[in-house]
Amino acid sequence: MTKALLPLWELVQTHQVVARRFRELFVEHGLTPNQFGVLACLADGDDFTKAQLARAVLVTPQSMDPLIDSLLARGLVRRAGPPGRGRAAGIGITPIGLDLLAVVRPQVEALNAPAAIGLPSAAVPTFVEHLRAVRERLDEPADGS
């Protein structure tokens, strides 16, 4: 009897290892993966609403206030005005946030390097394309609407 290939189960098991590596990296800097995601988005210069930021870091919009508050408390981001539904969040990265990101981002890039993940460089674009396709497909509503 041939054992069935279960690609999503492989992905879940791989997630456990990858998530542990990222937690180890981020804890050195007092960050969570979601905090890093927000800082990286803001550093790229886009003006996001809170809902757009939530989608970009794959969290619920309801979790954005505590996430932003945690970054505000550390001085990593600043609020440019009062928050409002459907408006740009008015959140910007501070020089302290940029300095921290300048240390952390190269470590994230190193963790993603082909040699670090055991793939040949030429295979990485296809690998990323497949991962995105799975994520996008499974993120669709279950009823197909």
C-alpha positions in Angstrom: 0.0 0.0 0.0 1.4 3.4 -1.1 1.4 6.1 1.5 -0.6 9.1 0.4 1.2 12.4 -0.1 -0.3 15.1 2.1 1.2 18.4 1.0 -0.8 20.5 3.4 0.2 18.4 6.3 3.9 18.7 5.2 3.2 22.5 5.2 1.8 22.4 8.7 4.9 20.4 10.0 7.2 22.8 8.1 5.4 25.8 9.6 6.2 24.5 13.1 9.9 24.5 12.4 9.9 27.8 10.4 7.8 29.6 13.1 10.2 28.4 15.8 13.1 29.9 13.9 11.4 33.2 13.4 10.3 33.4 17.1 13.9 32.8 18.1 15.1 35.5 15.8 12.4 38.1 16.8 12.6 37.4 20.6 16.2 38.7 20.5 14.8 42.0 19.5 11.6 42.0 21.6 9.4 41.6 18.5 6.7 39.3 17.4 6.3 38.3 13.8 3.3 40.5 13.4 5.1 43.5 14.8 7.9 42.9 12.4 5.4 42.7 9.6 3.9 46.0 10.5 7.3 47.7 10.7 8.3 46.2 7.4 5.1 47.4 5.7 5.5 50.9 7.1 9.1 51.1 6.2 8.2 50.4 2.6 6.5 53.8 2.6 2.9 52.9 1.8 0.1 54.7 3.6 -2.2 51.9 4.9 -5.6 51.9 6.6 -5.6 49.6 9.6 -7.6 47.1 7.6 -5.0 47.1 4.9 -2.2 46.7 7.4 -4.2 43.8 9.0 -4.5 42.1 5.6 -0.8 42.7 4.8 0.3 40.9 8.1 -2.5 38.3 8.0 -4.2 39.3 11.2 -7.8 40.3 12.0 -8.6 44.0 11.9 -9.7 43.8 15.5 -6.2 42.8 16.6 -4.6 45.8 15.0 -5.2 48.3 17.9 -3.3 46.2 20.5 -0.6 45.5 17.9 -0.2 49.2 17.0 -0.4 50.2 20.7 2.5 47.8 21.5 4.6 49.4 18.8 3.6 52.9 19.9 4.6 52.1 23.5 8.1 51.1 22.4 8.4 54.3 20.2 8.8 52.2 17.1 5.8 53.9 15.3 4.0 57.2 15.7 0.4 58.1 15.1 0.0 61.2 12.9 -3.6 61.8 13.9 -6.7 60.3 15.4 -7.6 56.9 14.2 -10.7 56.6 12.0 -12.6 53.9 10.2 -11.7 53.6 6.5 -9.1 56.3 6.6 -5.3 55.9 6.4 -4.2 54.7 9.8 -1.9 57.7 10.2 0.8 55.4 11.5 4.4 55.9 10.6 7.6 54.2 11.5 9.9 56.2 13.7 13.7 56.5 13.4 13.9 54.0 16.3 11.7 51.6 14.4 13.8 52.1 11.3 17.0 51.4 13.3 15.5 48.2 14.7 14.3 47.1 11.3 17.8 47.8 9.8 19.2 45.2 12.3 16.3 42.6 12.0 15.5 42.7 8.3 19.0 41.4 7.2 18.5 38.5 9.7 15.1 37.7 8.2 16.7 37.8 4.7 19.4 35.5 5.9 16.9 33.0 7.3 15.2 33.1 3.9 18.4 32.6 1.9 18.3 29.6 -0.5 21.2 27.9 1.3 19.4 28.4 4.7 16.3 26.7 3.5 18.0 24.0 1.5 16.9 25.0 -1.9 18.8 25.9 -5.0 18.5 29.6 -5.9 16.8 28.8 -9.2 14.0 26.9 -7.3 13.1 29.8 -4.9 10.8 31.8 -7.3 8.8 28.7 -8.1 8.6 27.7 -4.5 7.4 31.1 -3.5 4.9 31.1 -6.3 3.5 27.8 -5.2 3.2 28.9 -1.6 1.4 32.0 -2.6 -1.0 30.0 -4.7 -1.9 27.7 -1.9 -2.3 30.5 0.6 -4.5 32.5 -1.8 -6.6 29.4 -2.7 -7.2 28.5 0.9 -7.9 32.1 1.9 -10.9 32.1 -0.4 -14.3 31.7 1.2 -15.2 28.1 1.7 -18.4 28.4 -0.3 -16.5 29.8 -3.3 -18.2 33.2 -3.1 
